[in-house]
């Protein structure tokens, strides 16, 4: 038996000398930063008004940002001092991803102009300059040499050739120690940069769906590039070392959001995202920590909303003479949802897996049908049936009327901005409860039940009691969010509280928000909720095809990042450490270094 060592070969997808390829990437990136200052079309009928010389508009901003990122990573590949810190992991994967994002958003814009306006004749020379400039970095990136093991067959050859272009390095050097004030300055900068990215997405008008698609392309490829460069890992480590300060800056950035808005409609989007995110975080306790598949969770949101509506002074309420202060109405909604969680969980949580999912799905449908029938004819007169409970008055706390506009530091905060700030406070309470619960003895028991209920029970954990606590706590958090939702919308009706629908909140979207964002994390469900609320809001031009696009996006995400956008470390190791999702290499060892095979003597 002898051992033969084979060094991985260096390949390139396009035949071009390496210096020329890097120069092509840099030149294309710089040219792409200039092209947005040219006119791309002659008419302002295309969203964003791309007819102006000397100032970018609409999608031209996306090309400008992508061009700057591509040029910076091209300079980093040359080892330019200072800039090379953007790529601590080394390699050309970030360069390839930024080039791909630049190409995708620019060519999408050019094609969208031609299709929307009716032909290539509507393109100005600036559009052709931008298209050529965006193609150059992609050509250069594909011509860069990549280390790949020798392929065994056609499929493995294609996989081996493309994988290095987007693969994160196996090892990223540890960063040099930073002073505490520098760490906090970086966290502050990242928090408010995230606020800027979020604000741009929210402020994109619904009729400018093309602009929002270009925004998504740049954000996805930009974050992907930063991840492969190792920047995201370093920021995650920095946030973990300064956990309290990171949370504080996150909430500070969230508080600033309504002060950046001049249109109360966008503040309305913000408050609904927070309500949706709060409910998703409560579901994350049930699904992400305890591993219980609940398909009727939106019913707990409805229980809280109806309970608050009944005691908040609506003239259409069965108890119209009762008007609790908000803190009492919030406690009433949370307590009602908690009681329903215990009543539903007690007989059903002895089931597991698909059986539990079917029962919870049935509970969600039973709730919607029940509130439809409690109209005084089909049943007792409690919920006013399909008409719901309208005319819920605005909140008043300590003399502050949430329904009125207020001046703060010279900035006008409208009704939805007031409710947004209230939801930020409630979100802070929910995050505190979630973190405390997850780090407690009960939280560790939830994780043990999720991983292996039989083994956890054998170790002395009372599985039924632990699962019932998770179910009740998650229901209470959903009910708390429902109390604010009832006041924001002025009314409560049965239709939104169903398993699936074209718009959130519903149980399918809530579950998707948890899975998409990352189960078992705090920020994951919040990010998932923001995405799933914004997509139907901004891509109205897709109309009935929006669910198809959403389904395709979920399939792609589950294939390439099954642990979610913001991954829980444990689940990330489960999915990727063992290589169970990797394409088989027919006995070849992936990664850099020598490749060894054994042959008989």
C-alpha positions, 0 to 999 in steps of 0.5 A, spaced: 500 500 500 502 506 497 500 513 498 500 518 492 499 526 494 496 530 489 496 538 489 490 541 487 490 544 481 489 551 479 484 553 474 480 559 471 473 559 468 476 564 463 483 564 459 486 571 461 492 572 465 491 574 472 494 581 472 489 583 466 483 579 470 485 583 476 485 590 472 479 588 469 475 588 475 478 594 478 477 598 471 470 595 471 468 597 478 471 604 477 467 605 471 461 602 474 461 608 480 461 613 474 456 610 470 450 612 474 452 620 473 450 619 466 442 618 463 440 611 462 433 613 459 430 619 456 423 619 459 422 619 467 416 614 466 421 609 469 421 609 476 426 613 479 427 618 474 434 616 470 434 621 466 438 626 470 446 627 468 450 628 474 446 625 479 444 618 480 437 616 481 433 610 483 436 604 481 443 608 479 444 608 486 444 600 487 449 600 481 453 606 484 454 602 491 455 595 488 461 598 483 464 602 490 464 595 493 467 591 487 472 597 486 474 596 494 475 589 494 479 589 487 484 594 491 484 589 497 486 584 492 492 588 490 494 588 498 492 596 498 494 598 506 487 599 509 483 597 504 485 590 505 482 589 512 476 588 508 478 581 506 481 578 512 480 571 510 483 572 503 481 569 497 477 572 491 470 570 493 468 577 496 471 580 489 467 575 485 460 576 489 461 583 489 462 583 481 456 578 480 451 583 484 454 589 480 452 585 474 446 582 476 443 589 478 445 593 472 443 588 467 436 587 471 435 595 470 437 595 463 433 590 461 427 593 466 428 599 462 427 596 455 421 592 457 417 597 461 418 602 456 417 598 450 424 597 447 432 598 446 430 605 443 429 608 450 436 607 452 440 612 453 448 611 452 449 611 459 445 605 460 450 602 455 456 604 458 453 601 465 452 595 462 459 594 459 462 597 465 458 592 469 460 586 465 467 587 466 468 585 473 464 579 472 469 577 466 475 578 470 473 575 476 471 568 472 478 569 469 482 569 476 485 562 478 482 558 483 484 552 487 480 546 486 481 538 487 481 534 480 474 532 478 472 525 478 466 526 473 462 532 469 458 534 475 464 534 480 468 538 475 463 543 475 462 543 482 469 544 483 470 549 478 465 554 481 465 552 489 471 556 490 468 563 487 463 563 493 466 559 498 468 562 505 475 560 507 476 555 512 480 559 517 480 566 518 486 569 522 484 572 529 483 580 529 488 584 532 485 586 539 481 593 539 480 598 545 474 598 548 472 604 545 473 602 538 469 596 539 463 600 541 464 605 535 464 599 530 458 597 533 455 603 533 457 604 526 454 598 524 447 599 528 446 605 524 448 603 517 443 597 518 438 603 520 440 606 513 439 600 509 433 598 513 430 605 512 432 605 504 428 599 503 422 601 507 422 608 504 422 605 497 415 606 494 410 600 492 409 603 485 417 602 484 418 595 485 424 594 480 427 599 485 426 594 491 428 588 487 435 592 485 435 593 492 435 586 494 440 584 489 445 589 492 444 587 499 444 580 498 450 579 494 453 585 499 452 581 505 454 574 502 461 578 500 462 580 507 460 573 510 465 570 505 471 575 507 470 574 514 467 581 516 460 578 518 464 573 523 468 578 526 462 583 527 459 577 530 464 575 535 465 583 537 457 583 538 458 577 542 463 580 546 459 586 547 452 583 548 449 588 552 452 594 548 450 591 542 442 590 544 442 597 546 445 600 540 440 596 536 434 599 540 437 606 539 437 605 532 430 602 532 428 608 536 431 613 531 427 610 525 421 614 526 425 621 526 427 619 519 420 619 516 416 624 513 411 619 511 406 616 516 405 610 511 412 608 512 412 609 520 405 604 519 410 599 515 415 599 521 410 598 527 407 592 523 414 589 522 415 590 529 408 587 531 409 581 526 416 580 529 414 580 536 409 574 534 415 571 530 419 571 536 414 568 541 413 563 536 421 562 536 420 559 543 415 554 541 419 552 534 426 554 535 427 552 542 422 547 544 422 544 537 414 544 537 411 545 530 405 549 531 401 551 525 396 555 529 400 560 532 396 566 529 390 564 533 394 567 540 395 573 536 387 573 535 386 572 542 390 577 545 387 582 540 380 580 541 381 580 549 384 587 548 378 590 544 373 587 548 375 592 554 378 598 551 372 602 550 369 600 543 362 602 542 361 595 539 364 591 544 360 587 548 362 590 554 362 597 551 362 600 558 368 598 560 375 601 558 381 599 561 388 603 561 393 600 556 397 596 561 391 593 564 388 591 557 395 589 555 395 584 561 388 582 559 390 580 552 397 576 554 393 573 560 387 571 555 392 568 550 396 564 556 390 561 558 388 559 551 395 556 550 395 552 557 388 549 555 390 547 548 397 545 550 395 541 556 391 535 552 395 536 545 402 536 547 403 529 549 403 528 541 409 529 537 411 531 530 406 531 525 400 529 530 402 535 534 402 540 527 395 537 525 392 538 532 395 546 532 393 547 525 386 545 527 386 549 533 387 555 529 382 554 524 377 553 530 379 559 533 377 563 526 370 559 525 369 560 533 369 568 533 365 568 526 360 565 529 360 568 536 355 574 533 348 573 537 345 568 532 350 562 531 352 563 538 353 568 544 354 575 542 361 576 544 365 578 538 360 581 533 361 575 528 364 577 521 364 584 522 369 584 528 369 590 533 371 596 530 372 603 533 377 601 538 379 608 541 387 610 541 391 609 547 392 615 552 398 614 557 400 619 562 396 624 558 400 622 551 395 621 546 397 616 541 392 618 536 395 625 535 401 628 532 406 631 536 413 635 535 419 632 538 426 636 537 422 640 531 420 633 528 413 631 527 411 624 530 404 622 527 400 616 529 403 610 527 410 613 529 407 614 536 405 606 536 412 604 533 415 607 539 410 603 543 412 597 540 419 598 541 418 598 548 414 592 548 419 589 543 425 590 548 421 587 554 419 581 549 427 580 547 429 581 555 424 575 556 426 571 551 433 571 553 432 570 560 428 564 558 433 561 553 439 562 558 435 559 564 434 552 566 428 551 563 431 554 556 436 548 557 431 543 558 427 546 551 433 545 547 434 538 550 427 536 548 428 539 541 434 535 540 432 528 543 425 528 547 426 521 549 434 522 552 431 528 555 426 524 559 431 519 561 435 524 564 429 526 568 426 532 565 419 532 565 418 533 558 410 535 558 411 540 563 417 543 560 413 543 553 407 546 556 411 552 559 414 554 552 407 553 549 404 558 554 410 563 554 409 563 547 402 564 547 402 570 552 408 574 548 403 573 542 397 576 546 401 582 548 403 584 541 395 583 539 393 588 544 397 593 540 395 591 533 388 592 535 389 599 537 393 600 531 388 598 526 382 601 530 378 594 529 379 586 530 376 582 524 376 574 524 379 574 517 387 575 518 387 569 523 388 564 518 393 559 516 395 561 510 394 568 506 397 573 501 399 577 506 402 577 513 400 575 519 398 568 518 401 562 521 404 560 515 408 567 514 410 567 522 413 560 521 416 562 515 419 568 518 422 564 524 425 558 519 428 564 514 431 568 519 434 563 523 431 558 529 433 559 536 436 566 535 433 573 537 435 577 531 433 572 526 425 572 526 426 579 527 429 579 520 425 574 517 419 578 519 421 584 516 423 581 509 416 577 509 412 583 511 416 588 506 416 583 500 408 583 499 408 590 500 413 592 495 412 587 490 405 589 488 406 588 481 407 581 482 400 581 484 398 573 484 405 571 483 408 573 489 407 567 493 410 563 487 416 568 488 416 567 495 416 559 494 422 559 490 426 564 494 424 559 500 426 553 496 433 556 494 434 558 501 433 552 504 438 549 499 444 553 500 442 556 507 438 551 511 440 554 518 437 561 516 440 567 514 442 568 522 444 562 524 444 559 531 451 556 532 449 549 534 444 548 528 450 551 523 454 545 525 449 540 525 448 542 517 455 544 515 460 541 520 459 534 518 458 535 510 451 532 510 449 537 505 455 537 501 455 535 494 459 528 494 466 528 491 467 521 489 472 520 495 476 527 494 477 531 500 475 538 499 479 544 501 486 547 500 492 543 501 494 536 499 489 531 496 491 524 498 489 517 495 491 510 496 492 505 491 494 498 492 502 496 491 
